[in-house]
């Protein structure tokens, strides 16, 4: 969709931030960690379904853009969630049940430039 000021397409991105220590320190299976990211992304879309950016993102079903980043541990993920909440950045912190462990978070779709400053210290997940 063109923005009124630029006349060019804007890129909506859904960011997902996953704790890398789940794999590298706590030895979770890769599939279990991927499942956590899927839960968080789905929940963020569901919670913000009526948001105009979410609707625009979903309208381009075959060209959705997600970026998966890694947080080193629970503390850094929780700190990020608090920062996002303080800045009114809509997201879902996913808690694995029944253990009640924060495993990842997903933002609703946003223009990249809106949220990238809050995420620049996190590297691509690997």
C-alpha positions as CSV (number, residue, x, y, z in Angstrom):
1,X,0.0,0.0,0.0
2,X,1.3,3.4,-0.9
3,X,1.9,5.9,1.9
4,X,0.4,9.4,1.2
5,X,3.7,11.2,1.6
6,X,6.1,9.0,-0.3
7,X,4.0,7.3,-3.0
8,X,6.0,4.1,-2.6
9,X,5.1,0.8,-1.0
10,X,5.9,0.4,2.7
11,X,7.1,-2.8,4.1
12,X,5.1,-4.3,7.0
13,X,7.0,-6.7,9.0
14,X,6.1,-9.1,11.9
15,X,9.0,-9.5,14.2
16,X,9.4,-12.6,16.4
17,X,12.0,-12.7,19.1
18,X,12.9,-16.1,20.5
19,X,15.1,-17.0,23.5
20,X,18.3,-18.7,22.0
21,X,19.2,-20.1,25.4
22,X,16.2,-22.5,25.1
23,X,18.3,-24.4,22.5
24,X,21.9,-23.7,23.4
25,X,21.7,-23.9,27.2
26,X,18.5,-25.6,28.2
27,X,18.7,-28.2,25.3
28,X,15.1,-27.7,24.1
29,X,14.4,-29.5,20.8
30,X,14.5,-27.2,17.8
31,X,10.9,-28.2,16.9
32,X,9.6,-27.2,20.3
33,X,11.3,-23.7,20.0
34,X,9.8,-23.2,16.5
35,X,6.4,-24.1,17.9
36,X,6.8,-21.4,20.5
37,X,7.5,-18.8,17.8
38,X,4.5,-20.0,15.8
39,X,2.2,-19.7,18.9
40,X,3.4,-16.2,19.6
41,X,3.1,-15.0,16.0
42,X,-0.4,-16.4,15.7
43,X,-1.5,-14.9,19.0
44,X,-0.2,-11.5,18.1
45,X,-2.1,-11.5,14.8
46,X,-5.2,-12.8,16.6
47,X,-5.0,-10.1,19.4
48,X,-4.6,-7.3,16.8
49,X,-6.7,-8.7,14.0
50,X,-8.7,-5.5,13.5
51,X,-5.7,-3.3,13.4
52,X,-5.3,-1.6,10.0
53,X,-1.6,-2.7,9.6
54,X,-2.5,-6.3,10.5
55,X,-5.3,-6.3,7.9
56,X,-3.0,-4.9,5.3
57,X,-0.3,-7.5,6.2
58,X,-2.9,-10.4,5.9
59,X,-4.2,-9.0,2.6
60,X,-0.8,-9.8,1.1
61,X,-0.9,-13.4,2.2
62,X,1.7,-14.7,-0.3
63,X,4.2,-11.9,0.5
64,X,4.1,-11.7,4.3
65,X,7.4,-10.7,5.8
66,X,8.6,-12.0,9.2
67,X,12.0,-11.5,10.9
68,X,13.0,-13.9,13.6
69,X,15.5,-12.5,16.1
70,X,17.2,-14.0,19.1
71,X,17.2,-12.9,22.7
72,X,20.0,-14.5,24.8
73,X,17.9,-15.3,27.8
74,X,14.7,-14.8,29.8
75,X,15.9,-11.5,31.3
76,X,16.5,-9.9,28.0
77,X,13.2,-11.0,26.6
78,X,11.3,-9.7,29.6
79,X,13.2,-6.4,29.4
80,X,12.3,-6.1,25.8
81,X,8.6,-6.8,26.5
82,X,8.6,-4.1,29.2
83,X,10.2,-1.6,26.9
84,X,7.7,-2.4,24.1
85,X,4.8,-2.1,26.6
86,X,6.1,1.3,27.8
87,X,6.4,2.6,24.2
88,X,2.9,1.2,23.3
89,X,4.3,-1.3,20.8
90,X,1.7,-4.0,20.5
91,X,3.1,-7.5,21.1
92,X,2.4,-10.8,22.7
93,X,4.8,-12.3,25.2
94,X,4.3,-16.1,24.8
95,X,4.4,-18.0,28.1
96,X,4.9,-21.8,27.9
97,X,2.3,-23.6,30.0
98,X,2.0,-25.1,32.5
99,X,5.5,-24.0,33.5
100,X,4.7,-20.3,32.9
101,X,8.1,-19.7,31.2
102,X,8.4,-16.7,28.8
103,X,9.8,-18.3,25.6
104,X,9.4,-15.6,22.9
105,X,7.4,-12.6,21.8
106,X,5.9,-11.5,18.6
107,X,4.9,-8.0,17.6
108,X,1.8,-7.3,15.5
109,X,2.8,-6.3,12.0
110,X,4.4,-2.8,11.9
111,X,6.2,-0.7,9.3
112,X,9.8,-1.7,9.8
113,X,11.0,1.8,10.6
114,X,8.5,2.1,13.5
115,X,9.8,-0.8,15.5
116,X,13.4,-1.5,14.3
117,X,15.0,1.0,16.7
118,X,13.7,-1.1,19.7
119,X,15.1,-4.3,18.2
120,X,18.5,-3.3,16.8
121,X,20.5,-5.0,19.5
122,X,19.0,-8.4,18.7
123,X,20.6,-10.6,16.0
124,X,18.9,-12.9,13.5
125,X,18.0,-16.2,15.2
126,X,20.4,-19.0,14.4
